[in-house]
Amino acid sequence: MKAHVYVTLKRTVLDAQGQTVADALRRMQYQGIADVRQGKYFLLTLDDGIEAGAAKAEVDRIAREVLTNPVIEDFTFRLED
């Protein structure tokens, strides 16, 4: 099983890199870009045989305690067989 974890800055935190990318896209005349937020992506490969409920709880714990700074970042994740 694999866990795909996405970490982004909270909406209340200025994302200077995302803003720079958005500005560049507009200057390059790409249409329809309202906002860009940058972030981090982690791919965790879990042990074979771990139950879905246990995997979800463990990935949630890892993301909260290790992969993010909860003051300025949010995360989401999805599990894949």
PyMOL Python script that loads the backbone (N, CA, C, O; Angstrom):
from pymol import cmd

cmd.read_pdbstr("""\
ATOM      1  N   MET A   1       0.847  -1.172   0.000  1.00  0.00           N
ATOM      2  CA  MET A   1       0.000   0.000   0.000  1.00  0.00           C
ATOM      3  C   MET A   1       0.897   1.242   0.000  1.00  0.00           C
ATOM      4  O   MET A   1       1.967   1.266   0.609  1.00  0.00           O
ATOM      5  N   LYS A   2       0.423   2.255  -0.698  1.00  0.00           N
ATOM      6  CA  LYS A   2       1.164   3.519  -0.752  1.00  0.00           C
ATOM      7  C   LYS A   2       0.288   4.633  -0.194  1.00  0.00           C
ATOM      8  O   LYS A   2      -0.935   4.613  -0.326  1.00  0.00           O
ATOM      9  N   ALA A   3       0.945   5.602   0.431  1.00  0.00           N
ATOM     10  CA  ALA A   3       0.266   6.795   0.922  1.00  0.00           C
ATOM     11  C   ALA A   3       0.852   7.998   0.212  1.00  0.00           C
ATOM     12  O   ALA A   3       2.066   8.206   0.219  1.00  0.00           O
ATOM     13  N   HIS A   4      -0.008   8.782  -0.396  1.00  0.00           N
ATOM     14  CA  HIS A   4       0.389  10.005  -1.070  1.00  0.00           C
ATOM     15  C   HIS A   4       0.021  11.156  -0.136  1.00  0.00           C
ATOM     16  O   HIS A   4      -1.157  11.383   0.142  1.00  0.00           O
ATOM     17  N   VAL A   5       1.024  11.875   0.344  1.00  0.00           N
ATOM     18  CA  VAL A   5       0.807  12.954   1.309  1.00  0.00           C
ATOM     19  C   VAL A   5       1.168  14.288   0.649  1.00  0.00           C
ATOM     20  O   VAL A   5       2.265  14.457   0.117  1.00  0.00           O
ATOM     21  N   TYR A   6       0.227  15.224   0.696  1.00  0.00           N
ATOM     22  CA  TYR A   6       0.402  16.548   0.104  1.00  0.00           C
ATOM     23  C   TYR A   6       0.406  17.584   1.223  1.00  0.00           C
ATOM     24  O   TYR A   6      -0.533  17.643   2.017  1.00  0.00           O
ATOM     25  N   VAL A   7       1.450  18.393   1.291  1.00  0.00           N
ATOM     26  CA  VAL A   7       1.598  19.404   2.330  1.00  0.00           C
ATOM     27  C   VAL A   7       1.642  20.771   1.653  1.00  0.00           C
ATOM     28  O   VAL A   7       2.431  20.994   0.735  1.00  0.00           O
ATOM     29  N   THR A   8       0.786  21.682   2.117  1.00  0.00           N
ATOM     30  CA  THR A   8       0.761  23.032   1.569  1.00  0.00           C
ATOM     31  C   THR A   8       0.700  24.042   2.710  1.00  0.00           C
ATOM     32  O   THR A   8       0.312  23.722   3.833  1.00  0.00           O
ATOM     33  N   LEU A   9       1.094  25.263   2.387  1.00  0.00           N
ATOM     34  CA  LEU A   9       0.965  26.330   3.366  1.00  0.00           C
ATOM     35  C   LEU A   9      -0.514  26.622   3.607  1.00  0.00           C
ATOM     36  O   LEU A   9      -1.330  26.515   2.691  1.00  0.00           O
ATOM     37  N   LYS A  10      -0.851  26.986   4.825  1.00  0.00           N
ATOM     38  CA  LYS A  10      -2.223  27.373   5.130  1.00  0.00           C
ATOM     39  C   LYS A  10      -2.585  28.593   4.306  1.00  0.00           C
ATOM     40  O   LYS A  10      -1.717  29.380   3.927  1.00  0.00           O
ATOM     41  N   ARG A  11      -3.863  28.744   4.032  1.00  0.00           N
ATOM     42  CA  ARG A  11      -4.338  29.879   3.226  1.00  0.00           C
ATOM     43  C   ARG A  11      -3.975  31.215   3.862  1.00  0.00           C
ATOM     44  O   ARG A  11      -3.817  32.212   3.157  1.00  0.00           O
ATOM     45  N   THR A  12      -3.843  31.246   5.168  1.00  0.00           N
ATOM     46  CA  THR A  12      -3.535  32.497   5.867  1.00  0.00           C
ATOM     47  C   THR A  12      -2.054  32.851   5.818  1.00  0.00           C
ATOM     48  O   THR A  12      -1.658  33.924   6.274  1.00  0.00           O
ATOM     49  N   VAL A  13      -1.230  31.956   5.267  1.00  0.00           N
ATOM     50  CA  VAL A  13       0.220  32.178   5.183  1.00  0.00           C
ATOM     51  C   VAL A  13       0.569  32.603   3.766  1.00  0.00           C
ATOM     52  O   VAL A  13       0.155  31.971   2.794  1.00  0.00           O
ATOM     53  N   LEU A  14       1.332  33.679   3.663  1.00  0.00           N
ATOM     54  CA  LEU A  14       1.760  34.161   2.354  1.00  0.00           C
ATOM     55  C   LEU A  14       2.628  33.111   1.665  1.00  0.00           C
ATOM     56  O   LEU A  14       3.593  32.615   2.248  1.00  0.00           O
ATOM     57  N   ASP A  15       2.285  32.778   0.436  1.00  0.00           N
ATOM     58  CA  ASP A  15       3.039  31.811  -0.358  1.00  0.00           C
ATOM     59  C   ASP A  15       3.784  32.585  -1.448  1.00  0.00           C
ATOM     60  O   ASP A  15       3.301  32.707  -2.573  1.00  0.00           O
ATOM     61  N   ALA A  16       4.946  33.097  -1.109  1.00  0.00           N
ATOM     62  CA  ALA A  16       5.717  33.932  -2.038  1.00  0.00           C
ATOM     63  C   ALA A  16       6.109  33.167  -3.299  1.00  0.00           C
ATOM     64  O   ALA A  16       6.054  33.718  -4.399  1.00  0.00           O
ATOM     65  N   GLN A  17       6.501  31.918  -3.150  1.00  0.00           N
ATOM     66  CA  GLN A  17       6.895  31.127  -4.322  1.00  0.00           C
ATOM     67  C   GLN A  17       5.692  30.882  -5.231  1.00  0.00           C
ATOM     68  O   GLN A  17       5.802  30.993  -6.452  1.00  0.00           O
ATOM     69  N   GLY A  18       4.562  30.555  -4.647  1.00  0.00           N
ATOM     70  CA  GLY A  18       3.350  30.362  -5.442  1.00  0.00           C
ATOM     71  C   GLY A  18       2.947  31.636  -6.165  1.00  0.00           C
ATOM     72  O   GLY A  18       2.545  31.592  -7.328  1.00  0.00           O
ATOM     73  N   GLN A  19       3.053  32.773  -5.484  1.00  0.00           N
ATOM     74  CA  GLN A  19       2.712  34.052  -6.097  1.00  0.00           C
ATOM     75  C   GLN A  19       3.656  34.372  -7.253  1.00  0.00           C
ATOM     76  O   GLN A  19       3.220  34.889  -8.282  1.00  0.00           O
ATOM     77  N   THR A  20       4.936  34.072  -7.093  1.00  0.00           N
ATOM     78  CA  THR A  20       5.902  34.297  -8.162  1.00  0.00           C
ATOM     79  C   THR A  20       5.571  33.460  -9.392  1.00  0.00           C
ATOM     80  O   THR A  20       5.644  33.949 -10.519  1.00  0.00           O
ATOM     81  N   VAL A  21       5.209  32.209  -9.176  1.00  0.00           N
ATOM     82  CA  VAL A  21       4.830  31.334 -10.291  1.00  0.00           C
ATOM     83  C   VAL A  21       3.568  31.860 -10.967  1.00  0.00           C
ATOM     84  O   VAL A  21       3.495  31.903 -12.195  1.00  0.00           O
ATOM     85  N   ALA A  22       2.576  32.258 -10.173  1.00  0.00           N
ATOM     86  CA  ALA A  22       1.328  32.789 -10.742  1.00  0.00           C
ATOM     87  C   ALA A  22       1.612  34.032 -11.585  1.00  0.00           C
ATOM     88  O   ALA A  22       1.081  34.169 -12.687  1.00  0.00           O
ATOM     89  N   ASP A  23       2.440  34.930 -11.074  1.00  0.00           N
ATOM     90  CA  ASP A  23       2.794  36.143 -11.826  1.00  0.00           C
ATOM     91  C   ASP A  23       3.505  35.799 -13.131  1.00  0.00           C
ATOM     92  O   ASP A  23       3.229  36.399 -14.170  1.00  0.00           O
ATOM     93  N   ALA A  24       4.416  34.836 -13.077  1.00  0.00           N
ATOM     94  CA  ALA A  24       5.139  34.424 -14.287  1.00  0.00           C
ATOM     95  C   ALA A  24       4.185  33.824 -15.316  1.00  0.00           C
ATOM     96  O   ALA A  24       4.307  34.106 -16.508  1.00  0.00           O
ATOM     97  N   LEU A  25       3.249  33.009 -14.872  1.00  0.00           N
ATOM     98  CA  LEU A  25       2.283  32.416 -15.799  1.00  0.00           C
ATOM     99  C   LEU A  25       1.443  33.494 -16.485  1.00  0.00           C
ATOM    100  O   LEU A  25       1.167  33.409 -17.682  1.00  0.00           O
ATOM    101  N   ARG A  26       1.044  34.496 -15.724  1.00  0.00           N
ATOM    102  CA  ARG A  26       0.260  35.596 -16.315  1.00  0.00           C
ATOM    103  C   ARG A  26       1.100  36.375 -17.333  1.00  0.00           C
ATOM    104  O   ARG A  26       0.620  36.727 -18.410  1.00  0.00           O
ATOM    105  N   ARG A  27       2.360  36.638 -16.974  1.00  0.00           N
ATOM    106  CA  ARG A  27       3.244  37.353 -17.911  1.00  0.00           C
ATOM    107  C   ARG A  27       3.463  36.542 -19.189  1.00  0.00           C
ATOM    108  O   ARG A  27       3.657  37.109 -20.264  1.00  0.00           O
ATOM    109  N   MET A  28       3.432  35.231 -19.068  1.00  0.00           N
ATOM    110  CA  MET A  28       3.613  34.355 -20.232  1.00  0.00           C
ATOM    111  C   MET A  28       2.294  34.159 -20.985  1.00  0.00           C
ATOM    112  O   MET A  28       2.219  33.392 -21.944  1.00  0.00           O
ATOM    113  N   GLN A  29       1.271  34.859 -20.535  1.00  0.00           N
ATOM    114  CA  GLN A  29      -0.046  34.903 -21.170  1.00  0.00           C
ATOM    115  C   GLN A  29      -0.821  33.592 -21.078  1.00  0.00           C
ATOM    116  O   GLN A  29      -1.635  33.290 -21.951  1.00  0.00           O
ATOM    117  N   TYR A  30      -0.572  32.807 -20.018  1.00  0.00           N
ATOM    118  CA  TYR A  30      -1.439  31.664 -19.742  1.00  0.00           C
ATOM    119  C   TYR A  30      -2.739  32.207 -19.177  1.00  0.00           C
ATOM    120  O   TYR A  30      -2.733  33.132 -18.364  1.00  0.00           O
ATOM    121  N   GLN A  31      -3.836  31.641 -19.601  1.00  0.00           N
ATOM    122  CA  GLN A  31      -5.155  32.149 -19.243  1.00  0.00           C
ATOM    123  C   GLN A  31      -5.786  31.338 -18.108  1.00  0.00           C
ATOM    124  O   GLN A  31      -5.533  30.141 -17.967  1.00  0.00           O
ATOM    125  N   GLY A  32      -6.602  32.004 -17.313  1.00  0.00           N
ATOM    126  CA  GLY A  32      -7.437  31.321 -16.336  1.00  0.00           C
ATOM    127  C   GLY A  32      -6.761  30.962 -15.027  1.00  0.00           C
ATOM    128  O   GLY A  32      -7.329  30.207 -14.238  1.00  0.00           O
ATOM    129  N   ILE A  33      -5.572  31.474 -14.772  1.00  0.00           N
ATOM    130  CA  ILE A  33      -4.878  31.157 -13.524  1.00  0.00           C
ATOM    131  C   ILE A  33      -5.290  32.172 -12.462  1.00  0.00           C
ATOM    132  O   ILE A  33      -4.950  33.351 -12.561  1.00  0.00           O
ATOM    133  N   ALA A  34      -6.018  31.717 -11.451  1.00  0.00           N
ATOM    134  CA  ALA A  34      -6.455  32.608 -10.374  1.00  0.00           C
ATOM    135  C   ALA A  34      -5.448  32.641  -9.233  1.00  0.00           C
ATOM    136  O   ALA A  34      -5.249  33.685  -8.611  1.00  0.00           O
ATOM    137  N   ASP A  35      -4.807  31.499  -8.952  1.00  0.00           N
ATOM    138  CA  ASP A  35      -3.901  31.423  -7.809  1.00  0.00           C
ATOM    139  C   ASP A  35      -3.013  30.201  -7.967  1.00  0.00           C
ATOM    140  O   ASP A  35      -3.407  29.220  -8.598  1.00  0.00           O
ATOM    141  N   VAL A  36      -1.832  30.255  -7.402  1.00  0.00           N
ATOM    142  CA  VAL A  36      -0.922  29.111  -7.361  1.00  0.00           C
ATOM    143  C   VAL A  36      -0.435  28.970  -5.929  1.00  0.00           C
ATOM    144  O   VAL A  36       0.006  29.944  -5.320  1.00  0.00           O
ATOM    145  N   ARG A  37      -0.514  27.768  -5.396  1.00  0.00           N
ATOM    146  CA  ARG A  37       0.026  27.456  -4.077  1.00  0.00           C
ATOM    147  C   ARG A  37       1.035  26.337  -4.280  1.00  0.00           C
ATOM    148  O   ARG A  37       0.727  25.335  -4.925  1.00  0.00           O
ATOM    149  N   GLN A  38       2.220  26.497  -3.743  1.00  0.00           N
ATOM    150  CA  GLN A  38       3.235  25.455  -3.857  1.00  0.00           C
ATOM    151  C   GLN A  38       3.237  24.617  -2.588  1.00  0.00           C
ATOM    152  O   GLN A  38       2.700  25.027  -1.558  1.00  0.00           O
ATOM    153  N   GLY A  39       3.838  23.455  -2.672  1.00  0.00           N
ATOM    154  CA  GLY A  39       3.866  22.596  -1.500  1.00  0.00           C
ATOM    155  C   GLY A  39       4.877  21.473  -1.650  1.00  0.00           C
ATOM    156  O   GLY A  39       5.783  21.518  -2.482  1.00  0.00           O
ATOM    157  N   LYS A  40       4.683  20.457  -0.806  1.00  0.00           N
ATOM    158  CA  LYS A  40       5.574  19.291  -0.804  1.00  0.00           C
ATOM    159  C   LYS A  40       4.719  18.041  -1.010  1.00  0.00           C
ATOM    160  O   LYS A  40       3.543  17.998  -0.649  1.00  0.00           O
ATOM    161  N   TYR A  41       5.345  17.038  -1.595  1.00  0.00           N
ATOM    162  CA  TYR A  41       4.679  15.758  -1.848  1.00  0.00           C
ATOM    163  C   TYR A  41       5.562  14.655  -1.297  1.00  0.00           C
ATOM    164  O   TYR A  41       6.769  14.632  -1.535  1.00  0.00           O
ATOM    165  N   PHE A  42       4.944  13.735  -0.553  1.00  0.00           N
ATOM    166  CA  PHE A  42       5.654  12.582  -0.013  1.00  0.00           C
ATOM    167  C   PHE A  42       4.928  11.315  -0.459  1.00  0.00           C
ATOM    168  O   PHE A  42       3.699  11.252  -0.435  1.00  0.00           O
ATOM    169  N   LEU A  43       5.687  10.324  -0.859  1.00  0.00           N
ATOM    170  CA  LEU A  43       5.140   9.011  -1.190  1.00  0.00           C
ATOM    171  C   LEU A  43       5.692   8.028  -0.174  1.00  0.00           C
ATOM    172  O   LEU A  43       6.891   7.751  -0.152  1.00  0.00           O
ATOM    173  N   LEU A  44       4.808   7.500   0.669  1.00  0.00           N
ATOM    174  CA  LEU A  44       5.200   6.524   1.688  1.00  0.00           C
ATOM    175  C   LEU A  44       4.768   5.147   1.230  1.00  0.00           C
ATOM    176  O   LEU A  44       3.607   4.949   0.871  1.00  0.00           O
ATOM    177  N   THR A  45       5.675   4.202   1.236  1.00  0.00           N
ATOM    178  CA  THR A  45       5.346   2.820   0.935  1.00  0.00           C
ATOM    179  C   THR A  45       5.195   2.095   2.260  1.00  0.00           C
ATOM    180  O   THR A  45       6.127   2.041   3.063  1.00  0.00           O
ATOM    181  N   LEU A  46       4.007   1.538   2.482  1.00  0.00           N
ATOM    182  CA  LEU A  46       3.682   0.900   3.751  1.00  0.00           C
ATOM    183  C   LEU A  46       3.938  -0.600   3.672  1.00  0.00           C
ATOM    184  O   LEU A  46       3.956  -1.186   2.590  1.00  0.00           O
ATOM    185  N   ASP A  47       4.135  -1.206   4.833  1.00  0.00           N
ATOM    186  CA  ASP A  47       4.354  -2.648   4.901  1.00  0.00           C
ATOM    187  C   ASP A  47       3.172  -3.408   4.316  1.00  0.00           C
ATOM    188  O   ASP A  47       2.020  -2.998   4.455  1.00  0.00           O
ATOM    189  N   ASP A  48       3.477  -4.524   3.658  1.00  0.00           N
ATOM    190  CA  ASP A  48       2.414  -5.401   3.162  1.00  0.00           C
ATOM    191  C   ASP A  48       1.606  -5.918   4.339  1.00  0.00           C
ATOM    192  O   ASP A  48       2.156  -6.199   5.403  1.00  0.00           O
ATOM    193  N   GLY A  49       0.324  -6.041   4.150  1.00  0.00           N
ATOM    194  CA  GLY A  49      -0.519  -6.622   5.175  1.00  0.00           C
ATOM    195  C   GLY A  49      -1.079  -5.646   6.189  1.00  0.00           C
ATOM    196  O   GLY A  49      -1.894  -6.041   7.023  1.00  0.00           O
ATOM    197  N   ILE A  50      -0.671  -4.378   6.151  1.00  0.00           N
ATOM    198  CA  ILE A  50      -1.227  -3.418   7.091  1.00  0.00           C
ATOM    199  C   ILE A  50      -2.688  -3.159   6.719  1.00  0.00           C
ATOM    200  O   ILE A  50      -3.013  -2.979   5.546  1.00  0.00           O
ATOM    201  N   GLU A  51      -3.545  -3.144   7.705  1.00  0.00           N
ATOM    202  CA  GLU A  51      -4.968  -2.921   7.467  1.00  0.00           C
ATOM    203  C   GLU A  51      -5.216  -1.461   7.120  1.00  0.00           C
ATOM    204  O   GLU A  51      -4.477  -0.580   7.559  1.00  0.00           O
ATOM    205  N   ALA A  52      -6.243  -1.208   6.341  1.00  0.00           N
ATOM    206  CA  ALA A  52      -6.532   0.146   5.869  1.00  0.00           C
ATOM    207  C   ALA A  52      -6.736   1.120   7.026  1.00  0.00           C
ATOM    208  O   ALA A  52      -6.227   2.241   6.984  1.00  0.00           O
ATOM    209  N   GLY A  53      -7.465   0.712   8.048  1.00  0.00           N
ATOM    210  CA  GLY A  53      -7.702   1.599   9.184  1.00  0.00           C
ATOM    211  C   GLY A  53      -6.427   1.949   9.924  1.00  0.00           C
ATOM    212  O   GLY A  53      -6.218   3.100  10.308  1.00  0.00           O
ATOM    213  N   ALA A  54      -5.578   0.957  10.122  1.00  0.00           N
ATOM    214  CA  ALA A  54      -4.302   1.185  10.800  1.00  0.00           C
ATOM    215  C   ALA A  54      -3.391   2.054   9.935  1.00  0.00           C
ATOM    216  O   ALA A  54      -2.685   2.922  10.448  1.00  0.00           O
ATOM    217  N   ALA A  55      -3.409   1.819   8.631  1.00  0.00           N
ATOM    218  CA  ALA A  55      -2.592   2.620   7.717  1.00  0.00           C
ATOM    219  C   ALA A  55      -3.029   4.080   7.749  1.00  0.00           C
ATOM    220  O   ALA A  55      -2.200   4.987   7.807  1.00  0.00           O
ATOM    221  N   LYS A  56      -4.331   4.291   7.709  1.00  0.00           N
ATOM    222  CA  LYS A  56      -4.850   5.663   7.739  1.00  0.00           C
ATOM    223  C   LYS A  56      -4.424   6.374   9.019  1.00  0.00           C
ATOM    224  O   LYS A  56      -3.969   7.517   8.975  1.00  0.00           O
ATOM    225  N   ALA A  57      -4.570   5.711  10.141  1.00  0.00           N
ATOM    226  CA  ALA A  57      -4.198   6.319  11.424  1.00  0.00           C
ATOM    227  C   ALA A  57      -2.701   6.611  11.490  1.00  0.00           C
ATOM    228  O   ALA A  57      -2.295   7.664  11.981  1.00  0.00           O
ATOM    229  N   GLU A  58      -1.888   5.691  11.002  1.00  0.00           N
ATOM    230  CA  GLU A  58      -0.432   5.873  11.081  1.00  0.00           C
ATOM    231  C   GLU A  58       0.042   6.982  10.151  1.00  0.00           C
ATOM    232  O   GLU A  58       0.897   7.783  10.530  1.00  0.00           O
ATOM    233  N   VAL A  59      -0.500   7.038   8.944  1.00  0.00           N
ATOM    234  CA  VAL A  59      -0.109   8.091   7.999  1.00  0.00           C
ATOM    235  C   VAL A  59      -0.556   9.449   8.533  1.00  0.00           C
ATOM    236  O   VAL A  59       0.187  10.425   8.430  1.00  0.00           O
ATOM    237  N   ASP A  60      -1.741   9.524   9.095  1.00  0.00           N
ATOM    238  CA  ASP A  60      -2.214  10.768   9.691  1.00  0.00           C
ATOM    239  C   ASP A  60      -1.259  11.220  10.792  1.00  0.00           C
ATOM    240  O   ASP A  60      -0.897  12.395  10.863  1.00  0.00           O
ATOM    241  N   ARG A  61      -0.858  10.298  11.637  1.00  0.00           N
ATOM    242  CA  ARG A  61       0.072  10.612  12.727  1.00  0.00           C
ATOM    243  C   ARG A  61       1.427  11.079  12.197  1.00  0.00           C
ATOM    244  O   ARG A  61       1.983  12.061  12.688  1.00  0.00           O
ATOM    245  N   ILE A  62       1.957  10.379  11.199  1.00  0.00           N
ATOM    246  CA  ILE A  62       3.244  10.753  10.603  1.00  0.00           C
ATOM    247  C   ILE A  62       3.163  12.156   9.996  1.00  0.00           C
ATOM    248  O   ILE A  62       4.059  12.977  10.192  1.00  0.00           O
ATOM    249  N   ALA A  63       2.093  12.418   9.267  1.00  0.00           N
ATOM    250  CA  ALA A  63       1.938  13.726   8.627  1.00  0.00           C
ATOM    251  C   ALA A  63       1.854  14.836   9.669  1.00  0.00           C
ATOM    252  O   ALA A  63       2.464  15.892   9.503  1.00  0.00           O
ATOM    253  N   ARG A  64       1.108  14.604  10.733  1.00  0.00           N
ATOM    254  CA  ARG A  64       0.939  15.630  11.778  1.00  0.00           C
ATOM    255  C   ARG A  64       2.226  15.863  12.573  1.00  0.00           C
ATOM    256  O   ARG A  64       2.572  17.002  12.885  1.00  0.00           O
ATOM    257  N   GLU A  65       2.929  14.779  12.895  1.00  0.00           N
ATOM    258  CA  GLU A  65       4.067  14.882  13.807  1.00  0.00           C
ATOM    259  C   GLU A  65       5.416  15.089  13.123  1.00  0.00           C
ATOM    260  O   GLU A  65       6.344  15.613  13.739  1.00  0.00           O
ATOM    261  N   VAL A  66       5.537  14.685  11.858  1.00  0.00           N
ATOM    262  CA  VAL A  66       6.854  14.709  11.215  1.00  0.00           C
ATOM    263  C   VAL A  66       6.884  15.540   9.930  1.00  0.00           C
ATOM    264  O   VAL A  66       7.802  16.335   9.733  1.00  0.00           O
ATOM    265  N   LEU A  67       5.905  15.367   9.069  1.00  0.00           N
ATOM    266  CA  LEU A  67       5.982  15.953   7.726  1.00  0.00           C
ATOM    267  C   LEU A  67       5.533  17.400   7.635  1.00  0.00           C
ATOM    268  O   LEU A  67       5.855  18.084   6.664  1.00  0.00           O
ATOM    269  N   THR A  68       4.793  17.880   8.632  1.00  0.00           N
ATOM    270  CA  THR A  68       4.276  19.244   8.557  1.00  0.00           C
ATOM    271  C   THR A  68       4.662  20.073   9.766  1.00  0.00           C
ATOM    272  O   THR A  68       4.971  19.552  10.837  1.00  0.00           O
ATOM    273  N   ASN A  69       4.635  21.361   9.561  1.00  0.00           N
ATOM    274  CA  ASN A  69       4.706  22.320  10.653  1.00  0.00           C
ATOM    275  C   ASN A  69       3.268  22.787  10.852  1.00  0.00           C
ATOM    276  O   ASN A  69       2.771  23.586  10.057  1.00  0.00           O
ATOM    277  N   PRO A  70       2.591  22.312  11.888  1.00  0.00           N
ATOM    278  CA  PRO A  70       1.155  22.582  12.026  1.00  0.00           C
ATOM    279  C   PRO A  70       0.799  24.051  12.207  1.00  0.00           C
ATOM    280  O   PRO A  70      -0.365  24.423  12.058  1.00  0.00           O
ATOM    281  N   VAL A  71       1.755  24.872  12.518  1.00  0.00           N
ATOM    282  CA  VAL A  71       1.487  26.300  12.676  1.00  0.00           C
ATOM    283  C   VAL A  71       1.217  26.946  11.318  1.00  0.00           C
ATOM    284  O   VAL A  71       0.363  27.826  11.210  1.00  0.00           O
ATOM    285  N   ILE A  72       1.941  26.513  10.279  1.00  0.00           N
ATOM    286  CA  ILE A  72       1.828  27.172   8.978  1.00  0.00           C
ATOM    287  C   ILE A  72       1.409  26.249   7.835  1.00  0.00           C
ATOM    288  O   ILE A  72       1.175  26.726   6.725  1.00  0.00           O
ATOM    289  N   GLU A  73       1.308  24.941   8.078  1.00  0.00           N
ATOM    290  CA  GLU A  73       1.021  24.019   6.980  1.00  0.00           C
ATOM    291  C   GLU A  73      -0.198  23.146   7.271  1.00  0.00           C
ATOM    292  O   GLU A  73      -0.504  22.826   8.420  1.00  0.00           O
ATOM    293  N   ASP A  74      -0.883  22.772   6.188  1.00  0.00           N
ATOM    294  CA  ASP A  74      -1.966  21.795   6.204  1.00  0.00           C
ATOM    295  C   ASP A  74      -1.520  20.595   5.375  1.00  0.00           C
ATOM    296  O   ASP A  74      -0.561  20.678   4.609  1.00  0.00           O
ATOM    297  N   PHE A  75      -2.221  19.491   5.537  1.00  0.00           N
ATOM    298  CA  PHE A  75      -1.908  18.328   4.719  1.00  0.00           C
ATOM    299  C   PHE A  75      -3.177  17.567   4.360  1.00  0.00           C
ATOM    300  O   PHE A  75      -4.199  17.657   5.041  1.00  0.00           O
ATOM    301  N   THR A  76      -3.078  16.827   3.283  1.00  0.00           N
ATOM    302  CA  THR A  76      -4.078  15.844   2.916  1.00  0.00           C
ATOM    303  C   THR A  76      -3.321  14.607   2.477  1.00  0.00           C
ATOM    304  O   THR A  76      -2.139  14.677   2.140  1.00  0.00           O
ATOM    305  N   PHE A  77      -4.006  13.477   2.481  1.00  0.00           N
ATOM    306  CA  PHE A  77      -3.368  12.266   1.976  1.00  0.00           C
ATOM    307  C   PHE A  77      -4.416  11.320   1.435  1.00  0.00           C
ATOM    308  O   PHE A  77      -5.604  11.421   1.742  1.00  0.00           O
ATOM    309  N   ARG A  78      -3.934  10.393   0.616  1.00  0.00           N
ATOM    310  CA  ARG A  78      -4.797   9.327   0.097  1.00  0.00           C
ATOM    311  C   ARG A  78      -4.001   8.033   0.108  1.00  0.00           C
ATOM    312  O   ARG A  78      -2.787   8.030  -0.091  1.00  0.00           O
ATOM    313  N   LEU A  79      -4.692   6.959   0.340  1.00  0.00           N
ATOM    314  CA  LEU A  79      -4.079   5.633   0.333  1.00  0.00           C
ATOM    315  C   LEU A  79      -4.407   4.937  -0.976  1.00  0.00           C
ATOM    316  O   LEU A  79      -5.485   5.118  -1.542  1.00  0.00           O
ATOM    317  N   GLU A  80      -3.456   4.136  -1.446  1.00  0.00           N
ATOM    318  CA  GLU A  80      -3.607   3.414  -2.706  1.00  0.00           C
ATOM    319  C   GLU A  80      -3.099   1.986  -2.492  1.00  0.00           C
ATOM    320  O   GLU A  80      -2.032   1.769  -1.916  1.00  0.00           O
ATOM    321  N   ASP A  81      -3.872   1.037  -2.959  1.00  0.00           N
ATOM    322  CA  ASP A  81      -3.432  -0.377  -2.843  1.00  0.00           C
ATOM    323  C   ASP A  81      -2.282  -0.679  -3.742  1.00  0.00           C
ATOM    324  O   ASP A  81      -1.797  -1.810  -3.765  1.00  0.00           O
TER     325      ASP A  81
END
""", "prot")
cmd.dss("prot")
cmd.show_as("cartoon", "prot")
cmd.util.cbc("prot")
cmd.orient("prot")
